Amino acid sequence: MRLSRFRVKDYRNILDSGWITVNQITAFVGQNESGKSNLFEALYCLNPIVSSATYNPKRRLAG
């Protein structure tokens, strides 16, 4: 199965990313502290190498 698009909601500082389309090459650009790493962390939880990496909505940072 190939990831073609994804959406992250209520994860850390991300309220709703909207649908993000993924191609063979996809770049994530933005200012520091804008949530790029949190997108990757949420994606990692879909298929983690370590089984303890799970989605926990309570880890969202207070805004």
Predicted model as a PDB file, atoms N, CA, C, CB and O in Angstrom, pLDDT in the B-factor column:
MODEL        1                                                                  
ATOM      1  N   MET A   1       0.843  -1.171   0.000  1.00 74.00           N  
ATOM      2  CA  MET A   1       0.000   0.000   0.000  1.00 74.00           C  
ATOM      3  C   MET A   1       0.894   1.242   0.000  1.00 74.00           C  
ATOM      4  CB  MET A   1      -0.962  -0.007   1.220  1.00 74.00           C  
ATOM      5  O   MET A   1       1.932   1.277   0.662  1.00 74.00           O  
ATOM      6  N   ARG A   2       0.480   2.240  -0.740  1.00 84.00           N  
ATOM      7  CA  ARG A   2       1.254   3.482  -0.872  1.00 84.00           C  
ATOM      8  C   ARG A   2       0.443   4.636  -0.296  1.00 84.00           C  
ATOM      9  CB  ARG A   2       1.627   3.761  -2.365  1.00 84.00           C  
ATOM     10  O   ARG A   2      -0.753   4.761  -0.557  1.00 84.00           O  
ATOM     11  N   LEU A   3       1.100   5.463   0.478  1.00 87.00           N  
ATOM     12  CA  LEU A   3       0.467   6.649   1.039  1.00 87.00           C  
ATOM     13  C   LEU A   3       0.307   7.687  -0.064  1.00 87.00           C  
ATOM     14  CB  LEU A   3       1.296   7.221   2.226  1.00 87.00           C  
ATOM     15  O   LEU A   3       1.290   8.077  -0.693  1.00 87.00           O  
ATOM     16  N   SER A   4      -0.928   8.140  -0.305  1.00 92.00           N  
ATOM     17  CA  SER A   4      -1.145   9.139  -1.346  1.00 92.00           C  
ATOM     18  C   SER A   4      -1.567  10.487  -0.767  1.00 92.00           C  
ATOM     19  CB  SER A   4      -2.196   8.648  -2.326  1.00 92.00           C  
ATOM     20  O   SER A   4      -1.321  11.529  -1.375  1.00 92.00           O  
ATOM     21  N   ARG A   5      -2.200  10.471   0.405  1.00 93.00           N  
ATOM     22  CA  ARG A   5      -2.543  11.714   1.091  1.00 93.00           C  
ATOM     23  C   ARG A   5      -2.831  11.396   2.548  1.00 93.00           C  
ATOM     24  CB  ARG A   5      -3.765  12.417   0.421  1.00 93.00           C  
ATOM     25  O   ARG A   5      -3.122  10.253   2.902  1.00 93.00           O  
ATOM     26  N   PHE A   6      -2.746  12.422   3.391  1.00 92.00           N  
ATOM     27  CA  PHE A   6      -3.018  12.228   4.804  1.00 92.00           C  
ATOM     28  C   PHE A   6      -3.522  13.518   5.410  1.00 92.00           C  
ATOM     29  CB  PHE A   6      -1.769  11.740   5.541  1.00 92.00           C  
ATOM     30  O   PHE A   6      -3.379  14.596   4.833  1.00 92.00           O  
ATOM     31  N   ARG A   7      -4.116  13.388   6.584  1.00 93.00           N  
ATOM     32  CA  ARG A   7      -4.642  14.534   7.323  1.00 93.00           C  
ATOM     33  C   ARG A   7      -4.403  14.278   8.794  1.00 93.00           C  
ATOM     34  CB  ARG A   7      -6.163  14.770   7.028  1.00 93.00           C  
ATOM     35  O   ARG A   7      -4.684  13.187   9.291  1.00 93.00           O  
ATOM     36  N   VAL A   8      -3.886  15.272   9.497  1.00 92.00           N  
ATOM     37  CA  VAL A   8      -3.618  15.162  10.930  1.00 92.00           C  
ATOM     38  C   VAL A   8      -4.545  16.128  11.658  1.00 92.00           C  
ATOM     39  CB  VAL A   8      -2.111  15.465  11.259  1.00 92.00           C  
ATOM     40  O   VAL A   8      -4.609  17.312  11.330  1.00 92.00           O  
ATOM     41  N   LYS A   9      -5.264  15.604  12.656  1.00 91.00           N  
ATOM     42  CA  LYS A   9      -6.176  16.446  13.444  1.00 91.00           C  
ATOM     43  C   LYS A   9      -5.893  16.234  14.921  1.00 91.00           C  
ATOM     44  CB  LYS A   9      -7.670  16.124  13.120  1.00 91.00           C  
ATOM     45  O   LYS A   9      -5.665  15.107  15.361  1.00 91.00           O  
ATOM     46  N   ASP A  10      -5.906  17.313  15.680  1.00 88.00           N  
ATOM     47  CA  ASP A  10      -5.778  17.277  17.142  1.00 88.00           C  
ATOM     48  C   ASP A  10      -4.563  16.490  17.617  1.00 88.00           C  
ATOM     49  CB  ASP A  10      -7.023  16.682  17.750  1.00 88.00           C  
ATOM     50  O   ASP A  10      -4.680  15.622  18.482  1.00 88.00           O  
ATOM     51  N   TYR A  11      -3.416  16.788  17.060  1.00 86.00           N  
ATOM     52  CA  TYR A  11      -2.169  16.148  17.490  1.00 86.00           C  
ATOM     53  C   TYR A  11      -1.161  17.233  17.830  1.00 86.00           C  
ATOM     54  CB  TYR A  11      -1.608  15.193  16.387  1.00 86.00           C  
ATOM     55  O   TYR A  11      -0.773  18.025  16.971  1.00 86.00           O  
ATOM     56  N   ARG A  12      -0.741  17.263  19.085  1.00 85.00           N  
ATOM     57  CA  ARG A  12       0.180  18.267  19.595  1.00 85.00           C  
ATOM     58  C   ARG A  12      -0.261  19.668  19.194  1.00 85.00           C  
ATOM     59  CB  ARG A  12       1.591  17.995  19.091  1.00 85.00           C  
ATOM     60  O   ARG A  12      -1.348  20.082  19.597  1.00 85.00           O  
ATOM     61  N   ASN A  13       0.518  20.422  18.425  1.00 85.00           N  
ATOM     62  CA  ASN A  13       0.101  21.789  18.085  1.00 85.00           C  
ATOM     63  C   ASN A  13      -0.688  21.863  16.773  1.00 85.00           C  
ATOM     64  CB  ASN A  13       1.319  22.687  17.990  1.00 85.00           C  
ATOM     65  O   ASN A  13      -0.967  22.956  16.280  1.00 85.00           O  
ATOM     66  N   ILE A  14      -1.043  20.720  16.215  1.00 88.00           N  
ATOM     67  CA  ILE A  14      -1.787  20.681  14.956  1.00 88.00           C  
ATOM     68  C   ILE A  14      -3.270  20.480  15.256  1.00 88.00           C  
ATOM     69  CB  ILE A  14      -1.254  19.548  14.025  1.00 88.00           C  
ATOM     70  O   ILE A  14      -3.674  19.421  15.736  1.00 88.00           O  
ATOM     71  N   LEU A  15      -4.073  21.497  14.972  1.00 91.00           N  
ATOM     72  CA  LEU A  15      -5.521  21.357  15.136  1.00 91.00           C  
ATOM     73  C   LEU A  15      -6.119  20.607  13.955  1.00 91.00           C  
ATOM     74  CB  LEU A  15      -6.188  22.737  15.283  1.00 91.00           C  
ATOM     75  O   LEU A  15      -6.894  19.670  14.147  1.00 91.00           O  
ATOM     76  N   ASP A  16      -5.768  21.007  12.738  1.00 93.00           N  
ATOM     77  CA  ASP A  16      -6.216  20.321  11.531  1.00 93.00           C  
ATOM     78  C   ASP A  16      -5.287  20.723  10.389  1.00 93.00           C  
ATOM     79  CB  ASP A  16      -7.712  20.665  11.196  1.00 93.00           C  
ATOM     80  O   ASP A  16      -5.255  21.887   9.990  1.00 93.00           O  
ATOM     81  N   SER A  17      -4.540  19.767   9.868  1.00 92.00           N  
ATOM     82  CA  SER A  17      -3.586  20.063   8.801  1.00 92.00           C  
ATOM     83  C   SER A  17      -4.264  20.223   7.453  1.00 92.00           C  
ATOM     84  CB  SER A  17      -2.544  18.973   8.717  1.00 92.00           C  
ATOM     85  O   SER A  17      -3.672  20.764   6.519  1.00 92.00           O  
ATOM     86  N   GLY A  18      -5.505  19.756   7.343  1.00 94.00           N  
ATOM     87  CA  GLY A  18      -6.132  19.666   6.030  1.00 94.00           C  
ATOM     88  C   GLY A  18      -5.501  18.497   5.287  1.00 94.00           C  
ATOM     89  O   GLY A  18      -4.528  17.912   5.763  1.00 94.00           O  
ATOM     90  N   TRP A  19      -6.044  18.154   4.134  1.00 96.00           N  
ATOM     91  CA  TRP A  19      -5.485  17.038   3.374  1.00 96.00           C  
ATOM     92  C   TRP A  19      -4.169  17.446   2.731  1.00 96.00           C  
ATOM     93  CB  TRP A  19      -6.478  16.558   2.301  1.00 96.00           C  
ATOM     94  O   TRP A  19      -4.079  18.486   2.079  1.00 96.00           O  
ATOM     95  N   ILE A  20      -3.155  16.620   2.920  1.00 92.00           N  
ATOM     96  CA  ILE A  20      -1.831  16.847   2.332  1.00 92.00           C  
ATOM     97  C   ILE A  20      -1.574  15.725   1.338  1.00 92.00           C  
ATOM     98  CB  ILE A  20      -0.702  16.903   3.436  1.00 92.00           C  
ATOM     99  O   ILE A  20      -1.555  14.552   1.709  1.00 92.00           O  
ATOM    100  N   THR A  21      -1.375  16.086   0.077  1.00 93.00           N  
ATOM    101  CA  THR A  21      -1.107  15.114  -0.978  1.00 93.00           C  
ATOM    102  C   THR A  21       0.367  14.756  -0.977  1.00 93.00           C  
ATOM    103  CB  THR A  21      -1.531  15.663  -2.357  1.00 93.00           C  
ATOM    104  O   THR A  21       1.230  15.627  -0.874  1.00 93.00           O  
ATOM    105  N   VAL A  22       0.649  13.465  -1.093  1.00 91.00           N  
ATOM    106  CA  VAL A  22       2.024  12.974  -1.077  1.00 91.00           C  
ATOM    107  C   VAL A  22       2.357  12.407  -2.453  1.00 91.00           C  
ATOM    108  CB  VAL A  22       2.226  11.896   0.036  1.00 91.00           C  
ATOM    109  O   VAL A  22       1.606  11.593  -2.990  1.00 91.00           O  
ATOM    110  N   ASN A  23       3.469  12.831  -3.018  1.00 90.00           N  
ATOM    111  CA  ASN A  23       3.962  12.315  -4.297  1.00 90.00           C  
ATOM    112  C   ASN A  23       5.255  11.566  -4.051  1.00 90.00           C  
ATOM    113  CB  ASN A  23       4.175  13.460  -5.329  1.00 90.00           C  
ATOM    114  O   ASN A  23       5.618  11.321  -2.900  1.00 90.00           O  
ATOM    115  N   GLN A  24       5.961  11.197  -5.117  1.00 89.00           N  
ATOM    116  CA  GLN A  24       7.246  10.519  -4.937  1.00 89.00           C  
ATOM    117  C   GLN A  24       8.225  11.416  -4.196  1.00 89.00           C  
ATOM    118  CB  GLN A  24       7.833  10.100  -6.295  1.00 89.00           C  
ATOM    119  O   GLN A  24       9.025  10.930  -3.395  1.00 89.00           O  
ATOM    120  N   ILE A  25       8.174  12.712  -4.451  1.00 90.00           N  
ATOM    121  CA  ILE A  25       8.991  13.682  -3.727  1.00 90.00           C  
ATOM    122  C   ILE A  25       8.054  14.728  -3.146  1.00 90.00           C  
ATOM    123  CB  ILE A  25      10.074  14.340  -4.659  1.00 90.00           C  
ATOM    124  O   ILE A  25       7.329  15.400  -3.879  1.00 90.00           O  
ATOM    125  N   THR A  26       8.072  14.861  -1.835  1.00 86.00           N  
ATOM    126  CA  THR A  26       7.238  15.846  -1.148  1.00 86.00           C  
ATOM    127  C   THR A  26       8.122  16.624  -0.196  1.00 86.00           C  
ATOM    128  CB  THR A  26       6.053  15.168  -0.387  1.00 86.00           C  
ATOM    129  O   THR A  26       8.885  16.032   0.567  1.00 86.00           O  
ATOM    130  N   ALA A  27       8.029  17.944  -0.231  1.00 89.00           N  
ATOM    131  CA  ALA A  27       8.836  18.800   0.641  1.00 89.00           C  
ATOM    132  C   ALA A  27       7.937  19.478   1.669  1.00 89.00           C  
ATOM    133  CB  ALA A  27       9.613  19.861  -0.187  1.00 89.00           C  
ATOM    134  O   ALA A  27       6.843  19.939   1.342  1.00 89.00           O  
ATOM    135  N   PHE A  28       8.401  19.533   2.900  1.00 88.00           N  
ATOM    136  CA  PHE A  28       7.719  20.241   3.968  1.00 88.00           C  
ATOM    137  C   PHE A  28       8.573  21.453   4.326  1.00 88.00           C  
ATOM    138  CB  PHE A  28       7.476  19.315   5.214  1.00 88.00           C  
ATOM    139  O   PHE A  28       9.694  21.311   4.816  1.00 88.00           O  
ATOM    140  N   VAL A  29       8.045  22.623   4.083  1.00 90.00           N  
ATOM    141  CA  VAL A  29       8.774  23.849   4.375  1.00 90.00           C  
ATOM    142  C   VAL A  29       7.916  24.740   5.263  1.00 90.00           C  
ATOM    143  CB  VAL A  29       9.169  24.587   3.071  1.00 90.00           C  
ATOM    144  O   VAL A  29       6.688  24.706   5.189  1.00 90.00           O  
ATOM    145  N   GLY A  30       8.561  25.524   6.090  1.00 88.00           N  
ATOM    146  CA  GLY A  30       7.857  26.437   6.967  1.00 88.00           C  
ATOM    147  C   GLY A  30       8.791  27.012   8.001  1.00 88.00           C  
ATOM    148  O   GLY A  30       9.944  26.599   8.118  1.00 88.00           O  
ATOM    149  N   GLN A  31       8.284  27.968   8.749  1.00 90.00           N  
ATOM    150  CA  GLN A  31       9.079  28.608   9.784  1.00 90.00           C  
ATOM    151  C   GLN A  31       9.384  27.618  10.910  1.00 90.00           C  
ATOM    152  CB  GLN A  31       8.348  29.846  10.336  1.00 90.00           C  
ATOM    153  O   GLN A  31       8.738  26.578  11.043  1.00 90.00           O  
ATOM    154  N   ASN A  32      10.383  27.973  11.710  1.00 90.00           N  
ATOM    155  CA  ASN A  32      10.684  27.174  12.892  1.00 90.00           C  
ATOM    156  C   ASN A  32       9.463  27.147  13.798  1.00 90.00           C  
ATOM    157  CB  ASN A  32      11.918  27.733  13.646  1.00 90.00           C  
ATOM    158  O   ASN A  32       8.708  28.116  13.873  1.00 90.00           O  
ATOM    159  N   GLU A  33       9.280  26.024  14.487  1.00 84.00           N  
ATOM    160  CA  GLU A  33       8.169  25.855  15.430  1.00 84.00           C  
ATOM    161  C   GLU A  33       6.794  25.918  14.766  1.00 84.00           C  
ATOM    162  CB  GLU A  33       8.251  26.911  16.500  1.00 84.00           C  
ATOM    163  O   GLU A  33       5.811  26.260  15.424  1.00 84.00           O  
ATOM    164  N   SER A  34       6.709  25.593  13.468  1.00 85.00           N  
ATOM    165  CA  SER A  34       5.416  25.647  12.787  1.00 85.00           C  
ATOM    166  C   SER A  34       4.693  24.299  12.776  1.00 85.00           C  
ATOM    167  CB  SER A  34       5.608  26.128  11.367  1.00 85.00           C  
ATOM    168  O   SER A  34       3.531  24.233  12.374  1.00 85.00           O  
ATOM    169  N   GLY A  35       5.358  23.223  13.212  1.00 85.00           N  
ATOM    170  CA  GLY A  35       4.701  21.926  13.328  1.00 85.00           C  
ATOM    171  C   GLY A  35       5.119  20.880  12.316  1.00 85.00           C  
ATOM    172  O   GLY A  35       4.479  19.833  12.218  1.00 85.00           O  
ATOM    173  N   LYS A  36       6.186  21.138  11.554  1.00 89.00           N  
ATOM    174  CA  LYS A  36       6.631  20.159  10.557  1.00 89.00           C  
ATOM    175  C   LYS A  36       7.011  18.833  11.211  1.00 89.00           C  
ATOM    176  CB  LYS A  36       7.822  20.711   9.764  1.00 89.00           C  
ATOM    177  O   LYS A  36       6.613  17.775  10.724  1.00 89.00           O  
ATOM    178  N   SER A  37       7.757  18.869  12.280  1.00 90.00           N  
ATOM    179  CA  SER A  37       8.172  17.637  12.964  1.00 90.00           C  
ATOM    180  C   SER A  37       6.973  16.905  13.556  1.00 90.00           C  
ATOM    181  CB  SER A  37       9.190  17.955  14.072  1.00 90.00           C  
ATOM    182  O   SER A  37       6.963  15.675  13.609  1.00 90.00           O  
ATOM    183  N   ASN A  38       5.968  17.646  14.000  1.00 89.00           N  
ATOM    184  CA  ASN A  38       4.777  17.006  14.546  1.00 89.00           C  
ATOM    185  C   ASN A  38       4.003  16.260  13.465  1.00 89.00           C  
ATOM    186  CB  ASN A  38       3.879  18.041  15.212  1.00 89.00           C  
ATOM    187  O   ASN A  38       3.393  15.230  13.749  1.00 89.00           O  
ATOM    188  N   LEU A  39       4.017  16.763  12.230  1.00 89.00           N  
ATOM    189  CA  LEU A  39       3.408  16.024  11.122  1.00 89.00           C  
ATOM    190  C   LEU A  39       4.111  14.689  10.926  1.00 89.00           C  
ATOM    191  CB  LEU A  39       3.459  16.851   9.822  1.00 89.00           C  
ATOM    192  O   LEU A  39       3.467  13.653  10.758  1.00 89.00           O  
ATOM    193  N   PHE A  40       5.449  14.725  10.949  1.00 89.00           N  
ATOM    194  CA  PHE A  40       6.213  13.486  10.763  1.00 89.00           C  
ATOM    195  C   PHE A  40       5.991  12.516  11.912  1.00 89.00           C  
ATOM    196  CB  PHE A  40       7.702  13.794  10.628  1.00 89.00           C  
ATOM    197  O   PHE A  40       5.911  11.307  11.695  1.00 89.00           O  
ATOM    198  N   GLU A  41       5.891  13.026  13.119  1.00 89.00           N  
ATOM    199  CA  GLU A  41       5.649  12.165  14.275  1.00 89.00           C  
ATOM    200  C   GLU A  41       4.279  11.496  14.174  1.00 89.00           C  
ATOM    201  CB  GLU A  41       5.750  12.976  15.580  1.00 89.00           C  
ATOM    202  O   GLU A  41       4.139  10.313  14.484  1.00 89.00           O  
ATOM    203  N   ALA A  42       3.281  12.243  13.746  1.00 87.00           N  
ATOM    204  CA  ALA A  42       1.942  11.672  13.568  1.00 87.00           C  
ATOM    205  C   ALA A  42       1.953  10.600  12.476  1.00 87.00           C  
ATOM    206  CB  ALA A  42       0.923  12.782  13.218  1.00 87.00           C  
ATOM    207  O   ALA A  42       1.313   9.559  12.626  1.00 87.00           O  
ATOM    208  N   LEU A  43       2.668  10.844  11.390  1.00 86.00           N  
ATOM    209  CA  LEU A  43       2.791   9.834  10.333  1.00 86.00           C  
ATOM    210  C   LEU A  43       3.501   8.586  10.839  1.00 86.00           C  
ATOM    211  CB  LEU A  43       3.544  10.409   9.129  1.00 86.00           C  
ATOM    212  O   LEU A  43       3.115   7.469  10.494  1.00 86.00           O  
ATOM    213  N   TYR A  44       4.521   8.765  11.644  1.00 86.00           N  
ATOM    214  CA  TYR A  44       5.258   7.630  12.203  1.00 86.00           C  
ATOM    215  C   TYR A  44       4.333   6.723  13.012  1.00 86.00           C  
ATOM    216  CB  TYR A  44       6.416   8.124  13.084  1.00 86.00           C  
ATOM    217  O   TYR A  44       4.507   5.505  13.018  1.00 86.00           O  
ATOM    218  N   CYS A  45       3.351   7.314  13.693  1.00 81.00           N  
ATOM    219  CA  CYS A  45       2.427   6.526  14.510  1.00 81.00           C  
ATOM    220  C   CYS A  45       1.537   5.616  13.672  1.00 81.00           C  
ATOM    221  CB  CYS A  45       1.565   7.446  15.344  1.00 81.00           C  
ATOM    222  O   CYS A  45       0.942   4.682  14.209  1.00 81.00           O  
ATOM    223  N   LEU A  46       1.431   5.868  12.361  1.00 79.00           N  
ATOM    224  CA  LEU A  46       0.657   4.977  11.492  1.00 79.00           C  
ATOM    225  C   LEU A  46       1.312   3.618  11.340  1.00 79.00           C  
ATOM    226  CB  LEU A  46       0.472   5.606  10.129  1.00 79.00           C  
ATOM    227  O   LEU A  46       0.627   2.599  11.267  1.00 79.00           O  
ATOM    228  N   ASN A  47       2.636   3.599  11.292  1.00 78.00           N  
ATOM    229  CA  ASN A  47       3.371   2.353  11.093  1.00 78.00           C  
ATOM    230  C   ASN A  47       4.706   2.437  11.833  1.00 78.00           C  
ATOM    231  CB  ASN A  47       3.594   2.071   9.575  1.00 78.00           C  
ATOM    232  O   ASN A  47       5.756   2.522  11.196  1.00 78.00           O  
ATOM    233  N   PRO A  48       4.681   2.413  13.165  1.00 78.00           N  
ATOM    234  CA  PRO A  48       5.911   2.608  13.937  1.00 78.00           C  
ATOM    235  C   PRO A  48       6.823   1.382  13.930  1.00 78.00           C  
ATOM    236  CB  PRO A  48       5.565   2.966  15.363  1.00 78.00           C  
ATOM    237  O   PRO A  48       6.363   0.245  13.821  1.00 78.00           O  
ATOM    238  N   ILE A  49       8.107   1.635  14.046  1.00 78.00           N  
ATOM    239  CA  ILE A  49       9.081   0.559  14.212  1.00 78.00           C  
ATOM    240  C   ILE A  49       8.995   0.036  15.645  1.00 78.00           C  
ATOM    241  CB  ILE A  49      10.529   1.053  13.882  1.00 78.00           C  
ATOM    242  O   ILE A  49       9.078  -1.168  15.885  1.00 78.00           O  
ATOM    243  N   VAL A  50       8.828   0.954  16.584  1.00 69.00           N  
ATOM    244  CA  VAL A  50       8.705   0.618  18.004  1.00 69.00           C  
ATOM    245  C   VAL A  50       7.220   0.595  18.341  1.00 69.00           C  
ATOM    246  CB  VAL A  50       9.485   1.643  18.918  1.00 69.00           C  
ATOM    247  O   VAL A  50       6.519   1.573  18.081  1.00 69.00           O  
ATOM    248  N   SER A  51       6.732  -0.485  18.907  1.00 66.00           N  
ATOM    249  CA  SER A  51       5.296  -0.633  19.138  1.00 66.00           C  
ATOM    250  C   SER A  51       4.740   0.344  20.171  1.00 66.00           C  
ATOM    251  CB  SER A  51       5.003  -2.035  19.577  1.00 66.00           C  
ATOM    252  O   SER A  51       3.523   0.513  20.245  1.00 66.00           O  
ATOM    253  N   SER A  52       5.584   0.989  20.966  1.00 63.00           N  
ATOM    254  CA  SER A  52       5.102   1.914  21.993  1.00 63.00           C  
ATOM    255  C   SER A  52       4.749   3.289  21.424  1.00 63.00           C  
ATOM    256  CB  SER A  52       6.148   2.067  23.080  1.00 63.00           C  
ATOM    257  O   SER A  52       4.220   4.130  22.150  1.00 63.00           O  
ATOM    258  N   ALA A  53       5.030   3.535  20.149  1.00 58.00           N  
ATOM    259  CA  ALA A  53       4.708   4.826  19.530  1.00 58.00           C  
ATOM    260  C   ALA A  53       3.258   4.796  19.073  1.00 58.00           C  
ATOM    261  CB  ALA A  53       5.664   5.140  18.329  1.00 58.00           C  
ATOM    262  O   ALA A  53       2.950   4.249  18.015  1.00 58.00           O  
ATOM    263  N   THR A  54       2.382   5.371  19.853  1.00 61.00           N  
ATOM    264  CA  THR A  54       0.962   5.385  19.521  1.00 61.00           C  
ATOM    265  C   THR A  54       0.431   6.806  19.555  1.00 61.00           C  
ATOM    266  CB  THR A  54       0.169   4.494  20.486  1.00 61.00           C  
ATOM    267  O   THR A  54       1.034   7.698  20.151  1.00 61.00           O  
ATOM    268  N   TYR A  55      -0.679   6.997  18.921  1.00 59.00           N  
ATOM    269  CA  TYR A  55      -1.324   8.299  18.905  1.00 59.00           C  
ATOM    270  C   TYR A  55      -1.912   8.595  20.274  1.00 59.00           C  
ATOM    271  CB  TYR A  55      -2.414   8.359  17.820  1.00 59.00           C  
ATOM    272  O   TYR A  55      -2.669   7.792  20.819  1.00 59.00           O  
ATOM    273  N   ASN A  56      -1.562   9.745  20.828  1.00 62.00           N  
ATOM    274  CA  ASN A  56      -2.073  10.157  22.128  1.00 62.00           C  
ATOM    275  C   ASN A  56      -2.518  11.614  22.017  1.00 62.00           C  
ATOM    276  CB  ASN A  56      -0.992   9.973  23.253  1.00 62.00           C  
ATOM    277  O   ASN A  56      -1.684  12.517  22.088  1.00 62.00           O  
ATOM    278  N   PRO A  57      -3.830  11.858  21.843  1.00 58.00           N  
ATOM    279  CA  PRO A  57      -4.280  13.241  21.654  1.00 58.00           C  
ATOM    280  C   PRO A  57      -4.031  14.126  22.852  1.00 58.00           C  
ATOM    281  CB  PRO A  57      -5.732  13.260  21.332  1.00 58.00           C  
ATOM    282  O   PRO A  57      -4.037  15.348  22.703  1.00 58.00           O  
ATOM    283  N   LYS A  58      -3.815  13.580  24.025  1.00 60.00           N  
ATOM    284  CA  LYS A  58      -3.564  14.394  25.215  1.00 60.00           C  
ATOM    285  C   LYS A  58      -2.168  15.018  25.192  1.00 60.00           C  
ATOM    286  CB  LYS A  58      -3.734  13.547  26.474  1.00 60.00           C  
ATOM    287  O   LYS A  58      -1.872  15.878  26.022  1.00 60.00           O  
ATOM    288  N   ARG A  59      -1.301  14.602  24.260  1.00 59.00           N  
ATOM    289  CA  ARG A  59       0.038  15.179  24.164  1.00 59.00           C  
ATOM    290  C   ARG A  59       0.019  16.505  23.423  1.00 59.00           C  
ATOM    291  CB  ARG A  59       0.984  14.210  23.469  1.00 59.00           C  
ATOM    292  O   ARG A  59       1.048  17.176  23.342  1.00 59.00           O  
ATOM    293  N   ARG A  60      -1.133  16.901  22.878  1.00 52.00           N  
ATOM    294  CA  ARG A  60      -1.220  18.172  22.156  1.00 52.00           C  
ATOM    295  C   ARG A  60      -0.835  19.326  23.064  1.00 52.00           C  
ATOM    296  CB  ARG A  60      -2.636  18.386  21.599  1.00 52.00           C  
ATOM    297  O   ARG A  60      -1.257  19.387  24.219  1.00 52.00           O  
ATOM    298  N   LEU A  61      -0.051  20.216  22.552  1.00 46.00           N  
ATOM    299  CA  LEU A  61       0.383  21.365  23.335  1.00 46.00           C  
ATOM    300  C   LEU A  61      -0.741  22.356  23.513  1.00 46.00           C  
ATOM    301  CB  LEU A  61       1.570  22.039  22.680  1.00 46.00           C  
ATOM    302  O   LEU A  61      -1.566  22.535  22.617  1.00 46.00           O  
ATOM    303  N   ALA A  62      -0.779  22.993  24.651  1.00 45.00           N  
ATOM    304  CA  ALA A  62      -1.797  24.019  24.894  1.00 45.00           C  
ATOM    305  C   ALA A  62      -1.529  25.221  24.007  1.00 45.00           C  
ATOM    306  CB  ALA A  62      -1.819  24.441  26.385  1.00 45.00           C  
ATOM    307  O   ALA A  62      -0.376  25.615  23.831  1.00 45.00           O  
ATOM    308  N   GLY A  63      -2.566  25.805  23.451  1.00 44.00           N  
ATOM    309  CA  GLY A  63      -2.412  26.925  22.518  1.00 44.00           C  
ATOM    310  C   GLY A  63      -2.706  28.164  23.148  1.00 44.00           C  
ATOM    311  O   GLY A  63      -2.628  29.214  22.510  1.00 44.00           O  
TER     312      GLY A  63                                                      
ENDMDL                                                                          
END                                                                             
